[in-house]
Amino acid sequence: MKKQRAPGLIAIVLYKSVVASLLTVTSIALLFALKNHQVLEEFAESYLLESQVKIVEFLLDKVLSVQPKTLLFSGLASGLYAILSALEAVGLWYKKAWATILVLLLVGISIPPEIYELVRGVTVLKLVVFIANIAVLWYLLHHLPKHGKGG
């Protein structure tokens, strides 16, 4: 008979999978923007003249104001973090001890910057991510022996 996974573990795996997916899309978008920076500038000039959709105008303005080196670093960093998040999800799914430790380490490291960001200004997204990461940290710390046996 196959052992069922705990609902908390399934929730963390889903959370890490969503994070990995969002970071992958972000990485691709940033690297695409870097590769096509000149084309985006030309598009922005013609598009802004027509003043169509404000969100597109806002996004183009933001992307074009970022230095190419920053786009490259951000694209590579978010891609690397996407890979780590996917590895965390897979490792947790298969109940590997290294995955639990990796999640604890990466979530633990992210808490101080998240607190700093909340002090600078609370947004719904920042608060949700902070609460989710605290919940992940709490769950894994309290269930470490259970999830650490597979590795």
Contact map, one row per residue, 1 for C-alpha under 8 A:
1110000000000000000000000000000000000000000000000000000000000000000000000000000000000000000000000000000000000000000000000000000000000000000000000000000
1111000000000000000000000000000000000000000000000000000000000000000000000000000000000000000000000000000000000000000000000000000000000000000000000000000
1111100000000000000000000000000000000000000000000000000000000000000000000000000000000000000000000000000000000000000000000000000000000000000000000000000
0111110000000000000000000000000000000000000000000000000000000000000000000000000000000000000000000000000000000000000000000000000000000000000000000000000
0011111011000000000000000000000000000000000000000000000000000000000000000000000000000000000000000000000000000000000000000000000000000000000000000000000
0001111111000000000000000000000000000000000000000000000000000000000000000000000000000000000000000000000000000000000000000000000000000000000000000000000
0000111111100000000000000000000000000000000000000000000000000000000000000000000000000000000000000000000000000000000000000000000000000000000000000000000
0000011111110000000000000000000000000000000000000000000000000000000000000000000000000000000000000000000000000000000000000000000000000000001000000000000
0000111111111000000000000000000000000000000000000000000000000000000000000000000000000000000110000000000000000000000000000000000000000000000000000000000
0000111111111100000000000000000000000000000000000000000000000000000000000000000000000000000010000000000000000000000000000000000000000000000000000000000
0000001111111110000000000000000000000000000000000000000000000000000000000000000000000000000000000000000000000000000000000000000000000000000000000000000
0000000111111111000000000000000000000000000000000000000000000000000000000000000000000000100000000000000000000000000000000000000000000001000000000000000
0000000011111111100000000000000000000000000000000000000000000000000000000000000000000001110110000000000000000000000000000000000000000000000000000000000
0000000001111111110000000000000000000000000000000000000000000000000000000000000000000000100000000000000000000000000000000000000000000000000000000000000
0000000000111111111000000000000000000000000000000000000000000000000000000000000000000000000000000000000000000000000000000000000000000000000000000000000
0000000000011111111100000000000000000000000000000000000000000000000000000000000000001101100000000000000000000000000000000000000000000000000000000000000
0000000000001111111110000000000000000000000000000000000000000000000000000000000000001100100000000000000000000000000000000000000000000000000000000000000
0000000000000111111111000000000000000000000000000000000000000000000000000000000000000000000000000000000000000000000000000000000000000000000000000000000
0000000000000011111111100000000000000000000000000000000000000000000000000000000001001000000000000000000000000000000000000000000000000000000000000000000
0000000000000001111111110000000000000000000000000000000000000000000000000000000011111100000000000000000000000000000000000000000000000000000000000000000
0000000000000000111111111000000000000000000000000000000000000000000000000000000001000000000000000000000000000000000000000000000000000000000000000000000
0000000000000000011111111100000000000000000000000000000000000000000000000000000001000000000000000000000000000000000000000000000000000000000000000000000
0000000000000000001111111110000000000000000000000000000000000000000000000000011011000000000000000000000000000000000000000000000000000000000000000000000
0000000000000000000111111111000000000000000000000000000000000000000000000000011001000000000000000000000000000000000000000000000000000000000000000000000
0000000000000000000011111111100000000000000000000000000000000000000000000000000000000000000000000000000000000000000000000000000000000000000000000000000
0000000000000000000001111111110000000000000000000000000000000000000000000010011000000000000000000000000000000000000000000000000000000000000000000000000
0000000000000000000000111111111000000000000000000000000000000000000000000111111000000000000000000000000000000000000000000000000000000000000000000000000
0000000000000000000000011111111100000000000000000000000000000000000000000010001000000000000000000000000000000000000000000000000000000000000000000000000
0000000000000000000000001111111110000000000000000000000000000000000000000010000000000000000000000000000000000000000000000000000000000000000000000000000
0000000000000000000000000111111111000000000000000000000000000000000000110110000000000000000000000000000000000000000000000000000000000000000000000000000
0000000000000000000000000011111111100000000000000000000000000000000000110011000000000000000000000000000000000000000000000000000000000000000000000000000
0000000000000000000000000001111111110000000000000000000000000000000000000000000000000000000000000000000000000000000000000000000000000000000000000000000
0000000000000000000000000000111111111001000000000000000000000010000000100000000000000000000000000000000000000000000000000000000000000000000000000000000
0000000000000000000000000000011111111000000000000000000000000000000100110000000000000000000000000000000000000000000000000000000000000000000000000000000
0000000000000000000000000000001111111000000000000000000000000000000000000000000000000000000000000000000000000000000000000000000000000000000000000000000
0000000000000000000000000000000111111111000000000000000000000000000000000000000000000000000000000000000000000000000000000000000000000000000000000000000
0000000000000000000000000000000011111111100000000000000000000001000000000000000000000000000000000000000000000000000000000000000000000000000000000000000
0000000000000000000000000000000000011111110000000000000000000000000000000000000000000000000000000000000000000000000000000000000000000000000000000000000
0000000000000000000000000000000000011111111000000000000000000000000000000000000000000000000000000000000000000000000000000000000000000000000000000000000
0000000000000000000000000000000010011111111100000000000000010001000000000000000000000000000000000000000000000000000000000000000000000000000000000000000
0000000000000000000000000000000000001111111110000000000000000001000000000000000000000000000000000000000000000000000000000000000000000000000000000000000
0000000000000000000000000000000000000111111111000000000000000000000000000000000000000000000000000000000000000000000000000000000000000000000000000000000
0000000000000000000000000000000000000011111111100000000000000000000000000000000000000000000000000000000000000000000000000000000000000000000000000000000
0000000000000000000000000000000000000001111111110000000010011000000000000000000000000000000000000000000000000000000000000000000000000000000000000000000
0000000000000000000000000000000000000000111111111000000000000000000000000000000000000000000000000000000000000000000000000000000000000000000000000000000
0000000000000000000000000000000000000000011111111100000000000000000000000000000000000000000000000000000000000000000000000000000000000000000000000000000
0000000000000000000000000000000000000000001111111111000010000000000000000000000000000000000000000000000000000000000000000000000000000000000000000000000
0000000000000000000000000000000000000000000111111111000010000000000000000000000000000000000000000000000000000000000000000000000000000000000000000000000
0000000000000000000000000000000000000000000011111110000000000000000000000000000000000000000000000000000000000000000000000000000000000000000000000000000
0000000000000000000000000000000000000000000001111111000000000000000000000000000000000000000000000000000000000000000000000000000000000000000000000000000
0000000000000000000000000000000000000000000000111111110010000000000000000000000000000000000000000000000000000000000000000000000000000000000000000000000
0000000000000000000000000000000000000000000000110111110010000000000000000000000000000000000000000000000000000000000000000000000000000000000000000000000
0000000000000000000000000000000000000000000000000011111110000000000000000000000000000000000000000000000000000000000000000000000000000000000000000000000
0000000000000000000000000000000000000000000000000011111111000000000000000000000000000000000000000000000000000000000000000000000000000000000000000000000
0000000000000000000000000000000000000000000000000000111111100000000000000000000000000000000000000000000000000000000000000000000000000000000000000000000
0000000000000000000000000000000000000000000000000000111111110000000000000000000000000000000000000000000000000000000000000000000000000000000000000000000
0000000000000000000000000000000000000000000100110011111111111000000000000000000000000000000000000000000000000000000000000000000000000000000000000000000
0000000000000000000000000000000000000000000000000000011111111100000000000000000000000000000000000000000000000000000000000000000000000000000000000000000
0000000000000000000000000000000000000000000000000000001111111110000000000000000000000000000000000000000000000000000000000000000000000000000000000000000
0000000000000000000000000000000000000001000100000000000111111111000000000000000000000000000000000000000000000000000000000000000000000000000000000000000
0000000000000000000000000000000000000000000100000000000011111111100000000000000000000000000000000000000000000000000000000000000000000000000000000000000
0000000000000000000000000000000000000000000000000000000001111111110000000000000000000000000000000000000000000000000000000000000000000000000000000000000
0000000000000000000000000000000010000000000000000000000000111111110000000000000000000000000000000000000000000000000000000000000000000000000000000000000
0000000000000000000000000000000000001001100000000000000000011111111000000000000000000000000000000000000000000000000000000000000000000000000000000000000
0000000000000000000000000000000000000000000000000000000000001111111000000000000000000000000000000000000000000000000000000000000000000000000000000000000
0000000000000000000000000000000000000000000000000000000000000111111101100000000000000000000000000000000000000000000000000000000000000000000000000000000
0000000000000000000000000000000000000000000000000000000000000001111111100000000000000000000000000000000000000000000000000000000000000000000000000000000
0000000000000000000000000000000001000000000000000000000000000000011111110000000000000000000000000000000000000000000000000000000000000000000000000000000
0000000000000000000000000000000000000000000000000000000000000000001111111000000000000000000000000000000000000000000000000000000000000000000000000000000
0000000000000000000000000000000000000000000000000000000000000000011111111100000000000000000000000000000000000000000000000000000000000000000000000000000
0000000000000000000000000000011011000000000000000000000000000000011111111110000000000000000000000000000000000000000000000000000000000000000000000000000
0000000000000000000000000000011001000000000000000000000000000000000111111111000000000000000000000000000000000000000000000000000000000000000000000000000
0000000000000000000000000000000000000000000000000000000000000000000011111111100000000000000000000000000000000000000000000000000000000000000000000000000
0000000000000000000000000010010000000000000000000000000000000000000001111111110000000000000000000000000000000000000000000000000000000000000000000000000
0000000000000000000000000111111000000000000000000000000000000000000000111111111000000000000000000000000000000000000000000000000000000000000000000000000
0000000000000000000000000010001000000000000000000000000000000000000000011111111100000000000000000000000000000000000000000000000000000000000000000000000
0000000000000000000000000010000000000000000000000000000000000000000000001111111110000000000000000000000000000000000000000000000000000000000000000000000
0000000000000000000000110110000000000000000000000000000000000000000000000111111111000000000000000000000000000000000000000000000000000000000000000000000
0000000000000000000000110111000000000000000000000000000000000000000000000011111111100000000000000000000000000000000000000000000000000000000000000000000
0000000000000000000000000000000000000000000000000000000000000000000000000001111111110000000000000000000000000000000000000000000000000000000000000000000
0000000000000000000100100000000000000000000000000000000000000000000000000000111111111000000000000000000000000000000000000000000000000000000000000000000
0000000000000000001111110000000000000000000000000000000000000000000000000000011111111100000000000000000000000000000000000000000000000000000000000000000
0000000000000000000100000000000000000000000000000000000000000000000000000000001111111110000000000000000000000000000000000000000000000000000000000000000
0000000000000000000100000000000000000000000000000000000000000000000000000000000111111111000000000000000000000000000000000000000000000000000000000000000
0000000000000001101100000000000000000000000000000000000000000000000000000000000011111111100000000000000000000000000000000000000000000000000000000000000
0000000000000001100100000000000000000000000000000000000000000000000000000000000001111111110000000000000000000000000000000000000000000000000000000000000
0000000000000000000000000000000000000000000000000000000000000000000000000000000000111111111000000010000000000000000000000000000000000000000000000000000
0000000000001001000000000000000000000000000000000000000000000000000000000000000000011111111100000011011000000000000000000000000000000000000000000000000
0000000000011101100000000000000000000000000000000000000000000000000000000000000000001111111110000010000000000000000000000000000000000000000000000000000
0000000000001000000000000000000000000000000000000000000000000000000000000000000000000111111111000000000000000000000000000000000000000000000000000000000
0000000000000000000000000000000000000000000000000000000000000000000000000000000000000011111111111111000000000000000000000000000000000000000000000000000
0000000010001000000000000000000000000000000000000000000000000000000000000000000000000001111111111011000000000000000000000000000000000000000000000010000
0000000011001000000000000000000000000000000000000000000000000000000000000000000000000000111111110000000000000000000000000000000000000000000000000000000
0000000000000000000000000000000000000000000000000000000000000000000000000000000000000000011111110000000000000000000000000000000000000000000000000000010
0000000000000000000000000000000000000000000000000000000000000000000000000000000000000000001111111011000000000000000000000000000000000000000000000011111
0000000000000000000000000000000000000000000000000000000000000000000000000000000000000000001111111111000000000000000000000000000000000000000000000011111
0000000000000000000000000000000000000000000000000000000000000000000000000000000000000000001100111111100000000000000000000000000000000000000000000011111
0000000000000000000000000000000000000000000000000000000000000000000000000000000000000000001000011111110000000000000000000000000000000000000000000001001
0000000000000000000000000000000000000000000000000000000000000000000000000000000000000011101100111111111000000000000000000000000000000000000000000000000
0000000000000000000000000000000000000000000000000000000000000000000000000000000000000001001100111111111100000000000000000000000000000000000100010011000
0000000000000000000000000000000000000000000000000000000000000000000000000000000000000000000000001111111110000000000000000000000000000000000000000000000
0000000000000000000000000000000000000000000000000000000000000000000000000000000000000001000000000111111111000000000000000000000000000000000000000000000
0000000000000000000000000000000000000000000000000000000000000000000000000000000000000001000000000011111111100000000000000000000000000000000000000000000
0000000000000000000000000000000000000000000000000000000000000000000000000000000000000000000000000001111111110000000000000000000000000000100110000000000
0000000000000000000000000000000000000000000000000000000000000000000000000000000000000000000000000000111111111000000000000000000000000000000000000000000
0000000000000000000000000000000000000000000000000000000000000000000000000000000000000000000000000000011111111100000000000000000000000000000000000000000
0000000000000000000000000000000000000000000000000000000000000000000000000000000000000000000000000000001111111110000000000000000000001001100000000000000
0000000000000000000000000000000000000000000000000000000000000000000000000000000000000000000000000000000111111110000000000000000000000000100000000000000
0000000000000000000000000000000000000000000000000000000000000000000000000000000000000000000000000000000011111111100000000000000000000000000000000000000
0000000000000000000000000000000000000000000000000000000000000000000000000000000000000000000000000000000001111111110000000000000000000000000000000000000
0000000000000000000000000000000000000000000000000000000000000000000000000000000000000000000000000000000000111111111000000000000001001100000000000000000
0000000000000000000000000000000000000000000000000000000000000000000000000000000000000000000000000000000000001111111100000000000000000000000000000000000
0000000000000000000000000000000000000000000000000000000000000000000000000000000000000000000000000000000000001111111110000000000000000000000000000000000
0000000000000000000000000000000000000000000000000000000000000000000000000000000000000000000000000000000000000111111111000000010001000000000000000000000
0000000000000000000000000000000000000000000000000000000000000000000000000000000000000000000000000000000000000011111111100000000001000000000000000000000
0000000000000000000000000000000000000000000000000000000000000000000000000000000000000000000000000000000000000001111111110000000000000000000000000000000
0000000000000000000000000000000000000000000000000000000000000000000000000000000000000000000000000000000000000000111111111100010000000000000000000000000
0000000000000000000000000000000000000000000000000000000000000000000000000000000000000000000000000000000000000000011111111110011000000000000000000000000
0000000000000000000000000000000000000000000000000000000000000000000000000000000000000000000000000000000000000000001111111100000000000000000000000000000
0000000000000000000000000000000000000000000000000000000000000000000000000000000000000000000000000000000000000000000111111100000000000000000000000000000
0000000000000000000000000000000000000000000000000000000000000000000000000000000000000000000000000000000000000000000011111110000000000000000000000000000
0000000000000000000000000000000000000000000000000000000000000000000000000000000000000000000000000000000000000000000011111111011000000000000000000000000
0000000000000000000000000000000000000000000000000000000000000000000000000000000000000000000000000000000000000000000001001111111000000000000000000000000
0000000000000000000000000000000000000000000000000000000000000000000000000000000000000000000000000000000000000000000000000111111100000000000000000000000
0000000000000000000000000000000000000000000000000000000000000000000000000000000000000000000000000000000000000000000000000011111110000000000000000000000
0000000000000000000000000000000000000000000000000000000000000000000000000000000000000000000000000000000000000000010011000111111111000000000000000000000
0000000000000000000000000000000000000000000000000000000000000000000000000000000000000000000000000000000000000000000001000111111111100000000000000000000
0000000000000000000000000000000000000000000000000000000000000000000000000000000000000000000000000000000000000000000000000001111111110000000000000000000
0000000000000000000000000000000000000000000000000000000000000000000000000000000000000000000000000000000000000000000000000000111111111000000000000000000
0000000000000000000000000000000000000000000000000000000000000000000000000000000000000000000000000000000000000010011000000000011111111100000000000000000
0000000000000000000000000000000000000000000000000000000000000000000000000000000000000000000000000000000000000000000000000000001111111110000000000000000
0000000000000000000000000000000000000000000000000000000000000000000000000000000000000000000000000000000000000000000000000000000111111111000000000000000
0000000000000000000000000000000000000000000000000000000000000000000000000000000000000000000000000000000000100010000000000000000011111111100000000000000
0000000000000000000000000000000000000000000000000000000000000000000000000000000000000000000000000000000000000010000000000000000001111111110000000000000
0000000000000000000000000000000000000000000000000000000000000000000000000000000000000000000000000000000000000000000000000000000000111111111000000000000
0000000000010000000000000000000000000000000000000000000000000000000000000000000000000000000000000000000000100000000000000000000000011111111100000000000
0000000000000000000000000000000000000000000000000000000000000000000000000000000000000000000000000000000100110000000000000000000000001111111110000000000
0000000000000000000000000000000000000000000000000000000000000000000000000000000000000000000000000000000000000000000000000000000000000111111111000000000
0000000100000000000000000000000000000000000000000000000000000000000000000000000000000000000000000000000000000000000000000000000000000011111111100000000
0000000000000000000000000000000000000000000000000000000000000000000000000000000000000000000000000001000100000000000000000000000000000001111111110010000
0000000000000000000000000000000000000000000000000000000000000000000000000000000000000000000000000000000100000000000000000000000000000000111111110000000
0000000000000000000000000000000000000000000000000000000000000000000000000000000000000000000000000000000000000000000000000000000000000000011111110000000
0000000000000000000000000000000000000000000000000000000000000000000000000000000000000000000000000000000000000000000000000000000000000000001111111110000
0000000000000000000000000000000000000000000000000000000000000000000000000000000000000000000000000001000000000000000000000000000000000000000111111111000
0000000000000000000000000000000000000000000000000000000000000000000000000000000000000000000000000000000000000000000000000000000000000000000000111111100
0000000000000000000000000000000000000000000000000000000000000000000000000000000000000000000000000000000000000000000000000000000000000000000000111111100
0000000000000000000000000000000000000000000000000000000000000000000000000000000000000000000100111001000000000000000000000000000000000000000100111111110
0000000000000000000000000000000000000000000000000000000000000000000000000000000000000000000000111101000000000000000000000000000000000000000000011111111
0000000000000000000000000000000000000000000000000000000000000000000000000000000000000000000000111000000000000000000000000000000000000000000000001111111
0000000000000000000000000000000000000000000000000000000000000000000000000000000000000000000001111000000000000000000000000000000000000000000000000011111
0000000000000000000000000000000000000000000000000000000000000000000000000000000000000000000000111100000000000000000000000000000000000000000000000001111
